[in-house]
Amino acid sequence: MTTLQEKLNETTTYMKKAGVKEVEFGLILGSGLGELADEIEDAVVLQYHEIPHFPISTVVGHAGKLVYGTLSGKKVLAMQGRFHYYEGHSMQTVTYPVRVMAALQAHSVIVTNACGGVNHDFTPGDLMLITDQINYMGANPLIGTNEDELGPRFPDMSQAYDASYQAVAHKVAQEKGLHLQEGVYMAFSGPTYETPAEIRFARTIGADAVGMSTVPEVIVAVHSGLRVLGVSCITNLAAGMQKELNHEEVVETTQRVKQEFKSLIKETLAAL
């Protein structure tokens, strides 16, 4: 049976031969936000289906490419399209790209997503700095045998999102005159949107936003020793807070605010 470490060796060997070299930051770009990868300079583009052990993203708005190169003076490896648990992938498959980033010696990862606002103070189009997370997906990517060379059996999630990175992002937002919300991101498995009762529950236990991604990737990033910065685009108000929910609104809102989003990520990346 092929171990996770053996798979990672095969994947990274292929990528290095294709031109991927030093990586500082991994970028995981959510729904409607993948355009940021088009601004990477001296880009090496790899299609997911060509990379050993990589699955394929099936969600509208997710391109399905890895882009390596320079962005804001940093060497980055960007995912144009992520994998989701609701697509039928295992948690280990969903988080495999983070393992690859760590295997390529990245020291940090920036995760982004489109999500629903639970906090009554949020408005569609707001950007939210993720300060903490709640795993309500019913699974964990670390379940199973732990390969000690990849990380500890019981990782500490007390400071999953790097406080100093958050401070830099706030400073950049302030200098740009951008109102940056902050809050707790709660992940459900999807693919159904949450019910109004589930949203009331989420708010009661401390969630400010809800979505169907990010949490597994951050768990594996912490397990791998990576520093994490997370930014959400609040694309809609959650169930019970507006008339109806649909994916088209998610994409439309991210398109509307993408320039602000890209600018925040690029300038924060430059300052890290």
Summary of the structure (lengths in Angstrom):
residues: 272
radius of gyration: 17.4
end to end distance: 40.1
largest distance: 53.6
contacts: 944
relative contact order: 0.21
helix: 35%
strand: 25%
